[in-house]
Amino acid sequence: MKLRTILLPLAIVLGLLFPQAHVCGFLLRWVIASMMFLAFVGPLRATWNDSGRVLVRLMPVWLLLGPLCCILLRILLPHHLEYSWAVLLICLAPTGNAAPSVAALRGGAPKIVIAGVLVQHVLVGFLIPLWVWLLGGGSLGAEIPRRILLGTLPLVILPLLAAWVVRKILPNVATRLHRVQGISLILWACAVFLVVAGARYDLGRMELFATGMWAWAHLVGLAAISLLTCIVLFKLGARLGGQSFPEESSQILGQKNTILAIWIATTWFGPWVVLGPLTYVLWQNLYLAWQTR
């Protein structure tokens, strides 16, 4: 049995069992930065032209799918606006910072995925407030763009620059690091454990279920919509990537920066909307674990 077959499901189970590990959440940034460094320290097979072609296919879907689903859910479930807002935030959440490393582990080209990470993180801070305003949710203010640009982009750019320096100055070291892919897999499992533990802790801290069965039914409904969204995003991304870049496109559309989505939902939308991106944490990691088996 391959290590990757059991390591990711084990990380998810441990995260669910030990939500107390959320106190180590500050390590997540360093784990993801290390993963990105290892993904880029090796040779980059794709070109920026490839990245541009992939993004041209994916960006219209990323820009419009969330708002369209939001409008559809408002028509179908007019008394449950939290469903529509949850799907909007999930779909518009930018590609997760760990996605390039995950794509590399699965044989994809991280250079293409990093283009999606950079472009989406630059645009999303302005895009989410705009769509929320257009859909009648009021203004989210200027804190979102500032928080995203200052808090997230350095996590992408600094490992990329460090990897470039090592490739140029110490090419032998870069080659050896690139060959040790097992380190990236272990780091990925650590990141999954920390993210799931944090989500499990947040869910328990909300105390949403004092009202009885209605609240549990609400959770099941949001979790089901989150699961459907997860499957659609990953599958649609793979299809749009064609035969050349299905893995990279699937990661760009499907693997989300859920921490950012959870922060926005917690700050501006309330605890019920938070359940959408919270459950997406579990679904996307289960999907990736199954795909990487």
C-alpha positions as a Markdown table, in Angstrom:
| # | Residue | x | y | z |
|---|---|---|---|---|
| 1 | Met | 0.0 | 0.0 | 0.0 |
| 2 | Lys | 1.4 | 3.4 | -1.0 |
| 3 | Leu | 2.1 | 5.9 | 1.7 |
| 4 | Arg | 0.0 | 8.6 | 0.1 |
| 5 | Thr | -3.0 | 6.1 | 0.1 |
| 6 | Ile | -3.2 | 6.2 | 3.9 |
| 7 | Leu | -1.4 | 9.4 | 4.9 |
| 8 | Leu | -4.1 | 11.9 | 3.8 |
| 9 | Pro | -7.1 | 10.0 | 5.1 |
| 10 | Leu | -5.2 | 9.6 | 8.4 |
| 11 | Ala | -4.5 | 13.3 | 8.5 |
| 12 | Ile | -8.2 | 14.1 | 8.0 |
| 13 | Val | -9.3 | 11.6 | 10.7 |
| 14 | Leu | -6.7 | 12.9 | 13.2 |
| 15 | Gly | -7.8 | 16.5 | 12.5 |
| 16 | Leu | -11.4 | 15.6 | 13.3 |
| 17 | Leu | -10.4 | 13.7 | 16.4 |
| 18 | Phe | -8.0 | 16.3 | 17.8 |
| 19 | Pro | -9.5 | 19.8 | 17.2 |
| 20 | Gln | -7.2 | 21.0 | 20.1 |
| 21 | Ala | -4.4 | 21.1 | 17.4 |
| 22 | His | -5.9 | 24.4 | 16.2 |
| 23 | Val | -3.5 | 26.1 | 18.6 |
| 24 | Cys | -0.7 | 25.0 | 16.2 |
| 25 | Gly | -2.5 | 26.8 | 13.3 |
| 26 | Phe | 0.2 | 29.4 | 13.2 |
| 27 | Leu | 2.5 | 26.7 | 11.7 |
| 28 | Leu | 0.2 | 26.4 | 8.6 |
| 29 | Arg | 1.8 | 29.3 | 6.8 |
| 30 | Trp | 5.3 | 27.9 | 7.2 |
| 31 | Val | 4.2 | 24.4 | 6.1 |
| 32 | Ile | 2.5 | 25.8 | 3.0 |
| 33 | Ala | 5.5 | 28.0 | 2.2 |
| 34 | Ser | 7.8 | 25.0 | 2.5 |
| 35 | Met | 5.6 | 23.0 | 0.2 |
| 36 | Met | 5.6 | 25.7 | -2.4 |
| 37 | Phe | 9.4 | 26.1 | -2.2 |
| 38 | Leu | 9.8 | 22.4 | -2.8 |
| 39 | Ala | 7.4 | 22.5 | -5.7 |
| 40 | Phe | 9.3 | 25.3 | -7.5 |
| 41 | Val | 12.9 | 24.3 | -6.7 |
| 42 | Gly | 12.8 | 21.7 | -9.4 |
| 43 | Pro | 12.6 | 22.2 | -13.2 |
| 44 | Leu | 9.4 | 23.9 | -14.3 |
| 45 | Arg | 8.1 | 22.0 | -17.3 |
| 46 | Ala | 5.3 | 24.4 | -18.4 |
| 47 | Thr | 5.7 | 27.9 | -19.9 |
| 48 | Trp | 3.8 | 31.1 | -19.1 |
| 49 | Asn | 2.1 | 30.7 | -22.5 |
| 50 | Asp | 0.7 | 27.5 | -21.2 |
| 51 | Ser | -0.5 | 29.2 | -18.1 |
| 52 | Gly | -2.1 | 32.0 | -20.1 |
| 53 | Arg | -4.1 | 29.5 | -22.3 |
| 54 | Val | -5.3 | 27.6 | -19.2 |
| 55 | Leu | -6.4 | 30.8 | -17.4 |
| 56 | Val | -8.3 | 32.0 | -20.5 |
| 57 | Arg | -10.4 | 28.9 | -20.3 |
| 58 | Leu | -10.9 | 28.9 | -16.5 |
| 59 | Met | -11.3 | 32.6 | -15.6 |
| 60 | Pro | -14.8 | 33.1 | -17.0 |
| 61 | Val | -16.0 | 30.1 | -15.0 |
| 62 | Trp | -14.4 | 31.3 | -11.9 |
| 63 | Leu | -15.8 | 34.8 | -12.4 |
| 64 | Leu | -19.4 | 33.8 | -13.2 |
| 65 | Leu | -20.2 | 30.3 | -11.8 |
| 66 | Gly | -20.6 | 31.5 | -8.2 |
| 67 | Pro | -22.9 | 34.4 | -8.9 |
| 68 | Leu | -25.1 | 32.2 | -11.2 |
| 69 | Cys | -25.3 | 29.5 | -8.6 |
| 70 | Cys | -26.1 | 32.2 | -6.0 |
| 71 | Ile | -29.0 | 33.5 | -8.1 |
| 72 | Leu | -30.3 | 29.9 | -8.8 |
| 73 | Leu | -30.3 | 29.0 | -5.1 |
| 74 | Arg | -32.2 | 32.2 | -4.3 |
| 75 | Ile | -34.9 | 31.2 | -6.8 |
| 76 | Leu | -35.1 | 27.6 | -5.5 |
| 77 | Leu | -34.6 | 28.3 | -1.8 |
| 78 | Pro | -35.8 | 31.9 | -1.3 |
| 79 | His | -36.0 | 31.5 | 2.5 |
| 80 | His | -32.5 | 30.2 | 3.0 |
| 81 | Leu | -30.2 | 33.0 | 1.7 |
| 82 | Glu | -27.3 | 31.5 | 3.7 |
| 83 | Tyr | -27.1 | 28.7 | 1.1 |
| 84 | Ser | -26.7 | 31.1 | -1.8 |
| 85 | Trp | -24.0 | 33.2 | 0.1 |
| 86 | Ala | -22.1 | 30.0 | 1.1 |
| 87 | Val | -21.9 | 28.8 | -2.5 |
| 88 | Leu | -20.9 | 32.3 | -3.7 |
| 89 | Leu | -18.0 | 32.4 | -1.3 |
| 90 | Ile | -16.9 | 28.9 | -2.1 |
| 91 | Cys | -16.9 | 29.4 | -5.9 |
| 92 | Leu | -15.2 | 32.8 | -5.7 |
| 93 | Ala | -12.5 | 31.7 | -3.2 |
| 94 | Pro | -9.1 | 31.8 | -4.9 |
| 95 | Thr | -7.0 | 28.8 | -5.5 |
| 96 | Gly | -5.4 | 27.5 | -2.3 |
| 97 | Asn | -1.7 | 28.3 | -1.8 |
| 98 | Ala | -1.0 | 24.6 | -1.4 |
| 99 | Ala | -2.4 | 23.8 | -4.9 |
| 100 | Pro | 0.8 | 24.1 | -6.9 |
| 101 | Ser | 2.5 | 21.6 | -4.5 |
| 102 | Val | -0.4 | 19.2 | -4.7 |
| 103 | Ala | -0.3 | 19.4 | -8.5 |
| 104 | Ala | 3.4 | 18.7 | -8.5 |
| 105 | Leu | 2.8 | 15.6 | -6.3 |
| 106 | Arg | 0.2 | 14.4 | -8.7 |
| 107 | Gly | 2.5 | 14.8 | -11.8 |
| 108 | Gly | 1.2 | 18.2 | -12.9 |
| 109 | Ala | 3.0 | 21.5 | -13.7 |
| 110 | Pro | 3.1 | 23.8 | -10.6 |
| 111 | Lys | 4.0 | 26.8 | -12.8 |
| 112 | Ile | 0.5 | 26.8 | -14.3 |
| 113 | Val | -1.2 | 26.5 | -11.0 |
| 114 | Ile | 0.8 | 29.3 | -9.5 |
| 115 | Ala | -0.5 | 31.6 | -12.2 |
| 116 | Gly | -4.0 | 30.8 | -11.1 |
| 117 | Val | -3.0 | 31.5 | -7.4 |
| 118 | Leu | -1.5 | 34.8 | -8.2 |
| 119 | Val | -4.2 | 36.1 | -10.6 |
| 120 | Gln | -7.1 | 35.0 | -8.4 |
| 121 | His | -5.6 | 36.4 | -5.1 |
| 122 | Val | -5.1 | 39.8 | -6.8 |
| 123 | Leu | -8.6 | 39.9 | -8.2 |
| 124 | Val | -10.7 | 38.3 | -5.4 |
| 125 | Gly | -10.3 | 41.0 | -2.9 |
| 126 | Phe | -12.2 | 43.4 | -5.3 |
| 127 | Leu | -14.4 | 40.8 | -6.9 |
| 128 | Ile | -16.2 | 39.4 | -3.8 |
| 129 | Pro | -17.2 | 42.9 | -2.5 |
| 130 | Leu | -18.4 | 43.8 | -6.0 |
| 131 | Trp | -20.6 | 40.7 | -6.4 |
| 132 | Val | -21.9 | 40.9 | -2.9 |
| 133 | Trp | -23.0 | 44.5 | -3.5 |
| 134 | Leu | -24.6 | 43.6 | -6.9 |
| 135 | Leu | -26.5 | 40.7 | -5.3 |
| 136 | Gly | -27.9 | 42.9 | -2.5 |
| 137 | Gly | -25.6 | 42.0 | 0.3 |
| 138 | Gly | -24.3 | 45.5 | 1.1 |
| 139 | Ser | -20.7 | 46.5 | 1.2 |
| 140 | Leu | -17.9 | 44.5 | 2.7 |
| 141 | Gly | -15.5 | 47.5 | 2.9 |
| 142 | Ala | -11.9 | 47.9 | 2.0 |
| 143 | Glu | -10.4 | 45.5 | 4.6 |
| 144 | Ile | -10.9 | 42.5 | 2.3 |
| 145 | Pro | -8.5 | 43.6 | -0.5 |
| 146 | Arg | -5.9 | 44.8 | 2.0 |
| 147 | Arg | -6.0 | 41.6 | 4.1 |
| 148 | Ile | -5.7 | 39.4 | 1.0 |
| 149 | Leu | -2.9 | 41.3 | -0.7 |
| 150 | Leu | -0.8 | 41.8 | 2.3 |
| 151 | Gly | -1.5 | 38.5 | 4.1 |
| 152 | Thr | -1.6 | 36.0 | 1.2 |
| 153 | Leu | 0.6 | 37.1 | -1.7 |
| 154 | Pro | 3.9 | 37.1 | 0.3 |
| 155 | Leu | 3.2 | 33.4 | 1.1 |
| 156 | Val | 3.2 | 32.8 | -2.7 |
| 157 | Ile | 5.9 | 35.2 | -3.9 |
| 158 | Leu | 8.6 | 34.6 | -1.2 |
| 159 | Pro | 8.9 | 30.8 | -1.7 |
| 160 | Leu | 8.9 | 31.3 | -5.5 |
| 161 | Leu | 11.8 | 33.7 | -5.2 |
| 162 | Ala | 13.7 | 31.5 | -2.8 |
| 163 | Ala | 13.4 | 28.5 | -5.1 |
| 164 | Trp | 14.6 | 30.6 | -8.0 |
| 165 | Val | 17.7 | 31.7 | -6.1 |
| 166 | Val | 18.5 | 28.1 | -5.1 |
| 167 | Arg | 18.1 | 26.9 | -8.7 |
| 168 | Lys | 20.5 | 29.6 | -9.9 |
| 169 | Ile | 23.1 | 29.5 | -7.2 |
| 170 | Leu | 23.0 | 25.9 | -6.0 |
| 171 | Pro | 21.6 | 23.8 | -8.8 |
| 172 | Asn | 22.9 | 20.5 | -7.3 |
| 173 | Val | 21.0 | 21.2 | -4.1 |
| 174 | Ala | 17.9 | 22.1 | -6.1 |
| 175 | Thr | 18.0 | 18.8 | -7.9 |
| 176 | Arg | 18.4 | 16.8 | -4.7 |
| 177 | Leu | 15.5 | 18.6 | -3.1 |
| 178 | His | 13.3 | 18.1 | -6.1 |
| 179 | Arg | 13.9 | 14.3 | -5.9 |
| 180 | Val | 12.8 | 14.0 | -2.3 |
| 181 | Gln | 9.0 | 14.3 | -3.1 |
| 182 | Gly | 8.2 | 12.3 | 0.1 |
| 183 | Ile | 8.9 | 15.5 | 2.1 |
| 184 | Ser | 6.2 | 17.4 | 0.2 |
| 185 | Leu | 3.7 | 14.5 | 0.9 |
| 186 | Ile | 4.4 | 14.6 | 4.6 |
| 187 | Leu | 4.1 | 18.4 | 4.6 |
| 188 | Trp | 0.8 | 18.2 | 2.8 |
| 189 | Ala | -0.5 | 15.7 | 5.3 |
| 190 | Cys | 0.5 | 18.1 | 8.1 |
| 191 | Ala | -1.3 | 21.0 | 6.4 |
| 192 | Val | -4.4 | 18.9 | 5.9 |
| 193 | Phe | -4.3 | 17.9 | 9.6 |
| 194 | Leu | -4.0 | 21.6 | 10.8 |
| 195 | Val | -6.7 | 22.8 | 8.4 |
| 196 | Val | -9.2 | 20.1 | 9.4 |
| 197 | Ala | -8.4 | 20.4 | 13.1 |
| 198 | Gly | -9.0 | 24.2 | 12.8 |
| 199 | Ala | -12.3 | 23.7 | 11.0 |
| 200 | Arg | -13.4 | 21.1 | 13.5 |
| 201 | Tyr | -12.6 | 23.4 | 16.4 |
| 202 | Asp | -14.5 | 26.3 | 14.8 |
| 203 | Leu | -17.5 | 24.1 | 14.2 |
| 204 | Gly | -17.6 | 23.0 | 17.8 |
| 205 | Arg | -17.1 | 26.5 | 19.1 |
| 206 | Met | -20.1 | 27.9 | 17.2 |
| 207 | Glu | -22.7 | 26.1 | 19.4 |
| 208 | Leu | -25.2 | 26.3 | 16.6 |
| 209 | Phe | -27.1 | 23.1 | 17.5 |
| 210 | Ala | -28.8 | 24.1 | 20.7 |
| 211 | Thr | -32.1 | 24.5 | 18.7 |
| 212 | Gly | -32.3 | 20.8 | 18.0 |
| 213 | Met | -33.0 | 18.8 | 14.9 |
| 214 | Trp | -33.6 | 21.9 | 12.7 |
| 215 | Ala | -30.0 | 23.0 | 13.1 |
| 216 | Trp | -28.7 | 19.5 | 12.2 |
| 217 | Ala | -30.9 | 19.4 | 9.1 |
| 218 | His | -29.6 | 22.9 | 8.2 |
| 219 | Leu | -26.0 | 21.6 | 8.6 |
| 220 | Val | -26.7 | 18.6 | 6.4 |
| 221 | Gly | -28.2 | 20.8 | 3.7 |
| 222 | Leu | -25.2 | 23.1 | 3.6 |
| 223 | Ala | -22.8 | 20.2 | 3.7 |
| 224 | Ala | -24.7 | 18.6 | 0.8 |
| 225 | Ile | -24.5 | 21.8 | -1.3 |
| 226 | Ser | -20.9 | 22.2 | -0.4 |
| 227 | Leu | -20.1 | 18.6 | -1.5 |
| 228 | Leu | -21.9 | 19.1 | -4.8 |
| 229 | Thr | -20.0 | 22.4 | -5.4 |
| 230 | Cys | -16.7 | 20.6 | -4.7 |
| 231 | Ile | -17.4 | 17.8 | -7.2 |
| 232 | Val | -18.6 | 20.3 | -9.9 |
| 233 | Leu | -15.5 | 22.5 | -9.5 |
| 234 | Phe | -12.9 | 19.7 | -9.6 |
| 235 | Lys | -14.6 | 17.9 | -12.5 |
| 236 | Leu | -15.3 | 21.0 | -14.5 |
| 237 | Gly | -11.8 | 22.2 | -14.1 |
| 238 | Ala | -10.4 | 18.9 | -15.3 |
| 239 | Arg | -12.7 | 19.0 | -18.3 |
| 240 | Leu | -11.7 | 22.6 | -19.2 |
| 241 | Gly | -8.1 | 21.6 | -19.0 |
| 242 | Gly | -8.4 | 19.2 | -21.9 |
| 243 | Gln | -5.9 | 16.5 | -22.5 |
| 244 | Ser | -2.9 | 18.7 | -21.9 |
| 245 | Phe | -3.5 | 20.2 | -18.4 |
| 246 | Pro | -6.5 | 18.5 | -16.7 |
| 247 | Glu | -4.7 | 18.1 | -13.3 |
| 248 | Glu | -3.6 | 21.7 | -13.2 |
| 249 | Ser | -7.0 | 23.1 | -14.2 |
| 250 | Ser | -8.8 | 20.9 | -11.7 |
| 251 | Gln | -6.6 | 22.2 | -8.9 |
| 252 | Ile | -7.1 | 25.9 | -10.0 |
| 253 | Leu | -10.9 | 25.6 | -9.9 |
| 254 | Gly | -11.4 | 23.1 | -7.2 |
| 255 | Gln | -8.8 | 23.5 | -4.5 |
| 256 | Lys | -9.8 | 26.6 | -2.6 |
| 257 | Asn | -8.3 | 28.9 | -0.1 |
| 258 | Thr | -10.9 | 27.9 | 2.5 |
| 259 | Ile | -9.2 | 29.8 | 5.3 |
| 260 | Leu | -9.9 | 33.1 | 3.4 |
| 261 | Ala | -13.5 | 32.1 | 2.7 |
| 262 | Ile | -14.1 | 31.2 | 6.3 |
| 263 | Trp | -12.6 | 34.5 | 7.5 |
| 264 | Ile | -14.9 | 36.5 | 5.1 |
| 265 | Ala | -18.0 | 34.4 | 6.1 |
| 266 | Thr | -17.2 | 34.7 | 9.8 |
| 267 | Thr | -16.6 | 38.5 | 9.7 |
| 268 | Trp | -19.5 | 39.6 | 7.4 |
| 269 | Phe | -22.1 | 36.8 | 7.0 |
| 270 | Gly | -22.5 | 34.9 | 10.3 |
| 271 | Pro | -22.1 | 31.4 | 11.5 |
| 272 | Trp | -24.6 | 29.6 | 9.2 |
| 273 | Val | -22.8 | 30.8 | 6.0 |
| 274 | Val | -19.5 | 29.7 | 7.6 |
| 275 | Leu | -20.7 | 26.1 | 7.5 |
| 276 | Gly | -20.4 | 26.1 | 3.7 |
| 277 | Pro | -16.6 | 26.7 | 3.4 |
| 278 | Leu | -16.0 | 24.8 | 6.7 |
| 279 | Thr | -17.5 | 21.6 | 5.2 |
| 280 | Tyr | -15.7 | 22.3 | 1.9 |
| 281 | Val | -12.5 | 21.9 | 3.9 |
| 282 | Leu | -13.4 | 18.3 | 4.5 |
| 283 | Trp | -14.8 | 17.5 | 1.0 |
| 284 | Gln | -11.8 | 18.9 | -0.9 |
| 285 | Asn | -9.3 | 17.0 | 1.2 |
| 286 | Leu | -11.3 | 13.8 | 0.9 |
| 287 | Tyr | -11.5 | 14.3 | -2.8 |
| 288 | Leu | -7.8 | 14.9 | -3.2 |
| 289 | Ala | -7.0 | 11.9 | -0.9 |
| 290 | Trp | -9.1 | 9.7 | -3.1 |
| 291 | Gln | -7.6 | 11.1 | -6.3 |
| 292 | Thr | -4.0 | 10.6 | -4.9 |
| 293 | Arg | -4.5 | 7.1 | -3.7 |
